[in-house]
Amino acid sequence: MASPEHETDIVIPDIGEAEDVEVIELCVAPGDTVEVDDPLIVIESDKASMEVPSPFAGTLRHLKVVLGDEVNAGDVIATIATDAPTPAADAAEPVEDSAGQAEEVEVARATRTPAVAEIPTRPMTPPDVAVPHTPTGTGRVYAGPAVRRLARELGADLEAIRGSGPRGRIVKDDVKAFVKATMTAPAPAASLPAVPVIDFARFGPVEEVPLTRLQARGGKNLYGSWLNVVHVTQHDEADVTELEAFRKSLAREGEERGVKLTPLAFVMKACAENLRAFPRLNASLNASADGLILKQYHHVGFAVDTEEGLVVPVIRDVDRKGVWQLAAEIAELSASARERRLKPDDLQGGCFTVSSLGRIGGTGFTPIVNAPEVGILGVGRLATKPVWDGLEFRPRAVLPLALSYDHRAINGVEGGSFMVELMRLLGDIRRLVM
């Protein structure tokens, strides 16, 4: 006798801080048989694309999204029929830490859909839980963490917003309406001048193509960093002759390991070691920009160019890893970025960024700080140049470097000292083990 089927809703898992992510690919259709971890849909945030896998094996009954839909953590995307019942979500307990909160939790419990499966296969940041705060007249406002984060991102003052939710709670629509009203108000005299709108078709044939979602969001983030960060860039050249000779001597071992040892692995290792000596570059300004948050970990991001746009995966604890492990993780994360398989955790927690254009060319460039970080290293193309050693010119392998930093957090002496020490580390890799 066949076992009875049980239908279970599948929801979007926690996707970190991303909101309103777009469905860009449907991997299955109603009636398909799926196994555990088979991809159901592909979603794209402003930082990366990622698959949403099935937590159960069974038959897909309903697919509740279409291409172009915008979804958030907890949204139901599909219903699957399984041979065995799936565990229902744990019942929530009343919380007594603020007035009216226990009542809201009881309402949420009463309206909860049973047997909703959250996807457990992705290590992600816990989702935001909106905890109401009763106004006390001490400057506190009645809004949940997600609304507060949205207000911070948009630069909206919550104390100036009138809430339309229950008991005066401020909801996202209130924040958006406030920002819209502010933006449509007459511009102050000190606003940036508008770029002129020109009909380029008057001068010849043109074609207009849309930016990808990743490019458009990335552009806004870069623009925000450029406006908010006080950029200073210092340039220099590192003599990496001995490093290159050592790296090339490991080519056969790399083939045996199945790992290509690139200069980027050494640069990231040297940066992580240098961040320990210069902790202010391993920091972020606090929300009011009157103090530094010094980080006790050394996670370094690196820029990867993909068909959809630029992404910055992050390698954790770079200072504790050897160059072989770093080279393997660089290759793995680069492939995941190009194949749209990065997880939210792969893009979060960076302390410092390395952007290398060595494969493309160029003698140097000015990288934009990846706020809220305060420093980024640009790496140019390795070249052989004649260098004077006091007696004669000798051919040396020279690597152009450009360090951009936030001048509010880092002064010129600190930035220059960081660069000098970094060149010493790259010039004599034995220092990396001292």
Disulfide bonds with the S-S distance in Angstrom:
none
